[in-house]
């Protein structure tokens, strides 16, 4: 058995020797600079966090964005961002988004805790749904469906923003599910600060469906890996919370086109680096 030790998470991950590793089989990141390149990925967007950082998110309904729960917190002091200070910028590339929407309400997985030690449970529950102030009904922006059946050895893809590619998303068409343990996917996908909340897609049947959400990056036996939440029944749980009225609804304050004011100086992503 090949053992991957991620010390910062307190995880010892055992995988078969045949588990795929990052190799020539994994595609390189490809920046999506034009409308033609971005076709089909417009529902992935950048989440601006009070102008102090950003994460990645994806539409799963005209008014719902799926992302990582830790993106809702300021990594410097642990405080929650005001809901009205979060903006979803759908398909943002080179200073312009397909749609800008403020957030009306947020719900996190009820078992997620930002404070305290980083554990497998924390990564597994690192999920949030953001309800937009107004639905995005744009013919070019189609929300993604969510599925649960990804497993070890499956090929997946990821679309994300990051600190060094903050103004346009990049897609990695092919990376792999190295394994899963305790509700956490171990992925060979190339992620960095700002990629938190990025959707991980199954490409089976030629239709992208979200199977995981990027929570962290780590290092296992000298190899960089990404950690994602296994969605199982979590999305239904989050939807039920919204339906039942859970989540803080804050007044929506009108803001200008904030994309022109953003920089990539900081990110809201909280990643894990181990092995140094």
Phi, psi and omega per residue, in radians:
X1 nan 2.404 3.088
X2 -1.600 2.204 -3.036
X3 -1.901 2.235 3.095
X4 -1.887 2.102 -3.085
X5 -1.898 2.032 3.126
X6 -1.946 1.581 -2.946
X7 -1.101 -0.695 -3.074
X8 -1.137 -0.398 3.106
X9 -1.655 -0.176 -3.048
X10 1.211 0.473 -3.082
X11 -1.881 2.440 2.887
X12 -2.066 1.979 -3.016
X13 -1.864 2.045 -3.135
X14 -1.801 2.217 -3.114
X15 -2.291 2.690 3.068
X16 -1.104 2.685 3.122
X17 -1.072 -0.399 -3.122
X18 -1.454 -0.009 -3.137
X19 -1.030 2.415 -3.108
X20 -1.166 2.561 3.067
X21 -2.152 2.910 3.104
X22 -1.034 2.236 -3.072
X23 -2.770 -2.925 3.107
X24 -1.107 -0.298 3.126
X25 -1.249 -0.448 3.091
X26 -1.394 2.296 3.131
X27 -1.351 2.835 3.088
X28 -1.466 2.742 3.024
X29 -1.069 2.431 3.139
X30 -2.244 2.059 -3.103
X31 -1.267 2.406 -3.101
X32 -1.797 1.547 -3.028
X33 -1.612 -0.418 -3.037
X34 -2.049 2.883 3.107
X35 -1.066 -0.660 3.138
X36 -1.173 -0.736 3.124
X37 -1.157 -0.565 -3.057
X38 -1.515 -0.066 -3.067
X39 -1.012 2.204 -3.108
X40 1.640 -0.243 -3.118
X41 -1.961 0.213 -3.069
X42 -1.146 -0.379 -3.116
X43 -1.449 -0.039 2.944
X44 -1.562 2.341 -3.106
X45 -2.510 3.012 3.098
X46 -1.688 2.358 3.060
X47 -1.690 1.947 3.065
X48 -1.443 2.246 -3.044
X49 -1.944 1.489 3.080
X50 0.992 0.453 -3.138
X51 1.244 0.109 -3.088
X52 -1.892 0.005 -3.136
X53 2.981 -3.092 3.109
X54 -2.694 2.790 2.998
X55 -2.333 -3.051 3.079
X56 -1.986 2.573 3.086
X57 -2.581 2.944 -3.117
X58 -2.492 2.469 3.095
X59 -1.273 2.290 2.986
X60 -2.056 0.005 3.015
X61 -2.803 2.844 -3.107
X62 -0.972 -0.430 -3.118
X63 -2.143 0.265 -3.089
X64 -2.223 2.256 3.100
X65 -2.011 2.249 3.083
X66 -1.674 2.306 -3.140
X67 -2.685 -2.996 3.100
X68 -1.578 2.455 -3.097
X69 -1.113 -0.602 -3.077
X70 -1.176 -0.261 3.086
X71 -1.159 -0.319 -3.108
X72 -1.411 -0.037 -3.081
X73 -2.052 2.518 3.040
X74 -1.330 2.062 -3.070
X75 -1.150 -0.324 -3.106
X76 -1.342 -0.715 -3.087
X77 -2.220 0.011 3.086
X78 1.372 0.085 -3.114
X79 -1.378 2.681 3.093
X80 -1.387 2.410 3.006
X81 -1.228 2.458 3.014
X82 -1.089 2.373 -3.113
X83 -0.993 -0.687 -3.109
X84 -1.223 -0.164 3.123
X85 -1.711 0.125 3.111
X86 -1.831 2.281 -3.136
X87 -2.224 2.315 3.060
X88 -1.670 2.172 -3.110
X89 -1.981 1.582 -3.028
X90 -1.173 2.237 3.066
X91 1.090 0.469 -3.113
X92 -1.001 2.242 3.008
X93 -2.650 2.262 3.050
X94 0.914 0.840 3.006
X95 1.538 -0.030 -3.113
X96 -2.425 2.359 3.125
X97 -1.857 2.766 3.048
X98 -1.211 -0.519 3.119
X99 -2.800 2.532 3.064
X100 -2.037 2.283 3.102
X101 -2.466 2.371 2.978
X102 -1.448 2.881 -3.072
X103 -1.788 2.321 -3.125
X104 -1.671 -0.625 -3.051
X105 -2.648 2.588 3.121
X106 -2.304 2.530 2.973
X107 -2.339 2.439 3.071
X108 -1.926 2.802 3.011
X109 -0.962 2.277 -3.048
X110 -1.068 -0.344 3.137
X111 -1.659 0.002 -3.117
X112 -1.354 2.376 3.063
X113 -2.287 2.139 3.138
X114 -1.303 -0.650 -3.104
X115 -1.375 2.817 3.041
X116 1.599 -3.103 -3.065
X117 -1.176 2.664 3.101
X118 -1.460 2.097 -3.094
X119 -2.255 3.001 3.065
X120 -1.064 -0.671 3.137
X121 -1.078 -0.686 -3.139
X122 -1.125 -0.744 3.102
X123 -1.151 -0.754 -3.118
X124 -1.037 -0.628 -3.083
X125 -1.701 0.200 -3.066
X126 -1.408 1.195 -3.070
X127 -2.384 2.526 3.091
X128 -2.580 2.622 2.997
X129 -2.016 2.319 3.090
X130 -1.934 2.194 3.073
X131 -1.641 2.141 -3.078
X132 -1.319 2.674 3.123
X133 -1.112 -0.587 3.112
X134 -2.461 2.372 3.123
X135 -1.065 2.673 3.033
X136 -1.684 1.901 3.119
X137 -2.064 1.527 -3.068
X138 -2.335 2.197 -3.055
X139 -0.988 -0.418 -3.106
X140 -1.602 -0.100 -3.106
X141 -2.023 1.824 -3.109
X142 -1.894 2.097 3.088
X143 -1.028 2.692 -3.123
X144 -1.654 2.615 2.999
X145 -1.483 2.753 3.139
X146 -1.966 2.402 3.078
X147 -2.305 2.926 -3.019
X148 -2.139 0.006 -2.894
X149 -1.721 0.516 3.034
X150 -1.313 2.572 3.134
X151 -2.588 3.052 -3.111
X152 -0.971 2.317 3.137
X153 1.634 -0.247 3.140
X154 -1.208 2.553 3.022
X155 -1.603 2.349 -3.114
X156 -2.355 3.129 3.071
X157 -2.443 2.864 -3.134
X158 -2.471 2.475 3.049
X159 -2.122 2.200 -3.036
X160 -2.681 2.808 2.899
X161 -1.765 2.846 3.085
X162 -2.767 3.003 -3.026
X163 -1.049 -0.549 -3.124
X164 -1.709 0.106 3.075
X165 -2.612 0.975 -3.010
X166 -1.384 -0.371 -3.008
X167 -1.686 -0.081 3.085
X168 -2.720 2.538 3.128
X169 -1.320 2.804 3.010
X170 -2.199 2.552 3.120
X171 -2.003 2.407 2.936
X172 -1.963 1.835 -3.007
X173 -1.139 -0.609 -3.071
X174 -2.357 2.079 2.876
X175 -2.493 -3.056 -2.953
X176 -2.299 2.653 2.930
X177 -1.472 1.837 -3.114
X178 -1.241 -0.579 3.137
X179 3.039 3.140 3.090
X180 -2.587 2.513 -3.133
X181 -2.718 2.346 3.095
X182 0.943 0.650 3.088
X183 1.389 0.206 -3.124
X184 -2.039 2.248 3.016
X185 -1.507 2.384 2.997
X186 -1.833 2.095 -2.957
X187 -2.135 2.608 3.067
X188 -1.543 0.123 -3.044
X189 -1.157 2.581 -3.096
X190 -1.547 1.833 -3.139
X191 -2.239 2.857 3.126
X192 -2.688 -3.092 -3.115
X193 -0.994 2.223 -3.056
X194 1.863 -0.318 3.135
X195 -1.415 -0.122 3.097
X196 -0.914 2.356 3.140
X197 1.498 -0.070 -3.106
X198 -1.144 2.456 3.117
X199 -1.340 2.417 3.008
X200 -1.820 2.216 -2.994
X201 -1.920 2.448 2.820
X202 -1.539 2.356 -3.122
X203 -1.814 0.207 -3.088
X204 -1.063 2.379 -3.131
X205 1.341 0.082 3.120
X206 1.357 0.088 3.134
X207 -2.039 2.063 -3.119
X208 -1.203 2.264 3.073
X209 -2.290 2.409 -3.066
X210 -1.334 2.231 3.119
X211 -2.035 -0.211 -3.122
X212 -2.844 2.937 3.092
X213 -2.266 2.263 -3.113
X214 -1.146 2.250 3.121
X215 -1.946 -0.647 -3.023
X216 -2.800 2.920 2.932
X217 -2.074 2.681 -3.095
X218 -2.616 -3.112 3.086
X219 -2.279 2.296 -3.136
X220 -2.234 2.016 -3.103
X221 0.848 0.779 3.086
X222 1.418 -0.011 -3.137
X223 -1.892 2.332 3.114
X224 -1.294 2.349 3.084
X225 -2.356 2.823 3.028
X226 -1.949 2.606 3.120
X227 -2.017 2.300 -3.130
X228 -2.283 2.704 3.121
X229 -1.360 2.368 2.994
X230 -1.414 2.152 -2.931
X231 -1.295 -0.523 -3.092
X232 0.528 -2.066 -3.118
X233 -1.743 0.233 -3.016
X234 -1.133 -0.652 -3.098
X235 -1.150 -0.742 3.091
X236 -1.081 -0.652 3.118
X237 -1.116 -0.764 -3.138
X238 -1.163 -0.710 3.091
X239 -1.077 -0.702 3.135
X240 -1.130 -0.632 3.090
X241 -1.087 -0.773 3.114
X242 -1.090 -0.751 -3.110
X243 -1.108 -0.593 -3.119
X244 -1.458 -0.048 3.087
X245 1.673 0.076 3.084
X246 -1.202 2.575 -3.136
X247 1.976 2.476 -3.095
X248 -1.496 2.082 3.061
X249 -1.643 2.115 -3.119
X250 -2.018 2.704 3.122
X251 -1.019 2.464 3.097
X252 -1.573 2.070 -3.138
X253 -1.757 2.182 -3.109
X254 -1.179 2.385 3.108
X255 -2.267 2.817 3.111
X256 -1.320 -3.063 3.079
X257 -1.203 1.709 -2.979
X258 -1.359 -0.215 -3.063
X259 -1.023 -0.626 -3.101
X260 -1.231 -0.284 -3.072
X261 -1.698 -0.099 -2.997
X262 -1.497 2.614 3.002
X263 -2.248 2.969 3.128
X264 -1.756 0.417 -3.049
X265 -1.139 -0.598 -3.109
X266 -2.382 2.845 3.069
X267 -2.373 2.708 3.093
X268 -1.543 0.016 -3.060
X269 -1.228 2.450 3.072
X270 -2.081 1.693 -3.076
X271 -1.827 2.902 -3.113
X272 -2.018 2.192 3.027
X273 -2.030 2.284 -3.094
X274 -2.335 2.784 3.012
X275 1.839 -0.222 3.138
X276 -1.429 nan nan
